[in-house]
Amino acid sequence: MGSCRVYPVARERLGLSLPNLELTIGGGKLHSYRVYRFSDLLGLDLTPFFLYPSHDMKYGEQQTFEITRVDHQGRGCGLVNDRPACANFVVPGEIIEGKFVGRKKGVKKFEAERWLKTSPQRIKPACQQAGQCGGCAWQHIKYEYQLELKRELINQALQAGKLNREIDAVIPCLQQFYYRNRMDYCVGDRGEVGLKKPGRWNQYVDLKECRLMSPEAEQILNIFKSWLNDNQVEPWNVFKQTGYARYCVIREGKNTGERLITIVTAEGELPAESDLLSQLTPLATTIYHGVNPSVTDLSLAPQLELLQGKPWLTEKIAGCLYQIPPNSFFQTNTLMAEQLLKTIRRHVDTAKTQRLLDLYCGVGFFAIGLAAAVPEVYGVELDETAIIAARANAQLNALNNVQFDSAAAESLIWKDFRPDTVIVDPPRSGLHPQVIATLLDQQPPNLIYVSCKYESFIRDWQQLSAAYELTDLQALDLFPHSPHVELVALAKSRCN
Ligand SMILES: C[S@@+](CC[C@H](N)C(=O)[O-])C[C@H]1O[C@@H](n2cnc3c(N)ncnc32)[C@H](O)[C@@H]1O
């Protein structure tokens, strides 16, 4: 059959990824057609044998390779037959024997099965399901080395983006377990309750424990699981897009002791609702039933019914109180959110800020936390419910120098409020091109860019650097046991 090669030439997102494949034989294009990603659907690679390139391998084939680095998804990377390969739950320096489980974007994926060499940085994870669960990619790695890996990842990305800057160290998280104040536990199609396997949208780990949130969250999961079983509640099925129970979302006020639970389902009444409530009530200050009727696999429920308690969760950070509605964003690591605020406060003070614009302000975490240090503060956010909460939060903290408006950051007209410092804390995708254009046009003297995805920050910085000079860059670990990290950049306009 000669050399037989398959090229992915396009991808679509229709809930499922449907690549177009081109089959070429001996260099000539024969046919272009579309297939489902069977490996994603079934966890199996059912690609017909004749579609494999001659150098390629079959599902289940064993290979030995050395892990030389980690990537931004936390996977260990190396080379197999001179081509990129990766595996989860490994450490640089290890030599593993792994089973081929598929490929994505030219990278062969392996499941590590045997270790021919282990790293001295490897430790026994605290959680019995670490090594299967996508919640913690790095629990098997010593914490100090996790920080070092994050530092290297950021510095490599900064260098690749030609930012001509390095960070010396990642500021460690003050608490490495039970640090999260929000967890979105999902229901699998076989009734599993927990988190997804790493890199999988359709495979679940039925959690027996979870060290990310709190022992009480584990109790809630057990109650939720028993309720599903006792009442034969149908789990949501992501393949068929049928079923009922979808997510159990838990939010905690770490400094207030409050807890908000949202049971997210498809449409329909909660079976045995009073039983469920009586068991959950001792563990929660607020309980919602959230309905997500769409096929999209999201834990955010557009329809919310308050079943018990007050409508929001209250958290206290650095002396300020925040009311947080169930669907609105809040920093997920309370302890480190305070450190983040302190870092930003130092920048705001150094700049002698008079008029602060907090773009993408959520429920006003930065705006309110900084209001004591700045005469005038203005917060803007797309989520209207978050803005209602932000205004309530200004009142709750007796502040009269803070204003909030609901608007898309990209459509905000700045002419009435001329800030001398702007904070931007965009979603993971980074800044909208129009926000970059406005920043370049208006050039407020000080810009503080907070980013939970350094790749997006670096991409945006390629443009912002035309008008801004980066004067300070720090990384804070808000997400132990994951490859994620928070960046805070301070920049000065070159015009001032
Ligand atoms: C990373 S969060 C930051 C929130 C806030 N700074 C905090 O620390 O709590 C990003 C926020 O941007 C909001 N957002 C998303 N797209 C937006 C847009 N186009 N314009 C304004 N806000 C947006 C989200 O609703 C979310 O609250």
Ligand as a Chemical Component Dictionary entry (heavy atoms), coordinates in Angstrom:
data_LIG
# 
_chem_comp.id                   LIG 
_chem_comp.type                 NON-POLYMER 
_chem_comp.pdbx_formal_charge   0 
_chem_comp.three_letter_code    LIG 
# 
loop_
_chem_comp_atom.comp_id 
_chem_comp_atom.atom_id 
_chem_comp_atom.alt_atom_id 
_chem_comp_atom.type_symbol 
_chem_comp_atom.charge 
_chem_comp_atom.model_Cartn_x 
_chem_comp_atom.model_Cartn_y 
_chem_comp_atom.model_Cartn_z 
_chem_comp_atom.pdbx_ordinal 
LIG C1  C1  C 0  -10.862 35.967 36.337 1  
LIG S1  S1  S 1  -12.435 36.630 36.763 2  
LIG C2  C2  C 0  -11.937 38.030 37.717 3  
LIG C3  C3  C 0  -12.951 38.559 38.692 4  
LIG C4  C4  C 0  -12.472 39.528 39.748 5  
LIG N1  N1  N 0  -11.381 40.351 39.323 6  
LIG C5  C5  C 0  -12.105 38.799 41.035 7  
LIG O1  O1  O 0  -10.922 38.782 41.385 8  
LIG O2  O2  O -1 -12.999 38.252 41.680 9  
LIG C6  C6  C 0  -12.942 37.282 35.235 10 
LIG C7  C7  C 0  -14.261 38.007 35.283 11 
LIG O3  O3  O 0  -14.497 38.579 33.992 12 
LIG C8  C8  C 0  -15.881 38.529 33.717 13 
LIG N2  N2  N 0  -16.015 38.696 32.256 14 
LIG C9  C9  C 0  -15.936 37.739 31.300 15 
LIG N3  N3  N 0  -16.023 38.314 30.087 16 
LIG C10 C10 C 0  -16.145 39.648 30.288 17 
LIG C11 C11 C 0  -16.255 40.759 29.413 18 
LIG N4  N4  N 0  -16.261 40.599 28.094 19 
LIG N5  N5  N 0  -16.348 41.987 29.945 20 
LIG C12 C12 C 0  -16.339 42.167 31.290 21 
LIG N6  N6  N 0  -16.242 41.147 32.169 22 
LIG C13 C13 C 0  -16.141 39.899 31.672 23 
LIG C14 C14 C 0  -16.328 37.212 34.296 24 
LIG O4  O4  O 0  -17.713 37.217 34.531 25 
LIG C15 C15 C 0  -15.489 37.147 35.579 26 
LIG O5  O5  O 0  -16.189 37.695 36.657 27 
# 
loop_
_chem_comp_bond.comp_id 
_chem_comp_bond.atom_id_1 
_chem_comp_bond.atom_id_2 
_chem_comp_bond.value_order 
_chem_comp_bond.pdbx_ordinal 
LIG C1  S1  SING 1  
LIG S1  C2  SING 2  
LIG S1  C6  SING 3  
LIG C2  C3  SING 4  
LIG C3  C4  SING 5  
LIG C4  N1  SING 6  
LIG C4  C5  SING 7  
LIG C5  O1  DOUB 8  
LIG C5  O2  SING 9  
LIG C6  C7  SING 10 
LIG C7  O3  SING 11 
LIG C7  C15 SING 12 
LIG O3  C8  SING 13 
LIG C8  N2  SING 14 
LIG C8  C14 SING 15 
LIG N2  C9  SING 16 
LIG N2  C13 SING 17 
LIG C9  N3  DOUB 18 
LIG N3  C10 SING 19 
LIG C10 C11 SING 20 
LIG C10 C13 DOUB 21 
LIG C11 N4  SING 22 
LIG C11 N5  DOUB 23 
LIG N5  C12 SING 24 
LIG C12 N6  DOUB 25 
LIG N6  C13 SING 26 
LIG C14 O4  SING 27 
LIG C14 C15 SING 28 
LIG C15 O5  SING 29 
# 
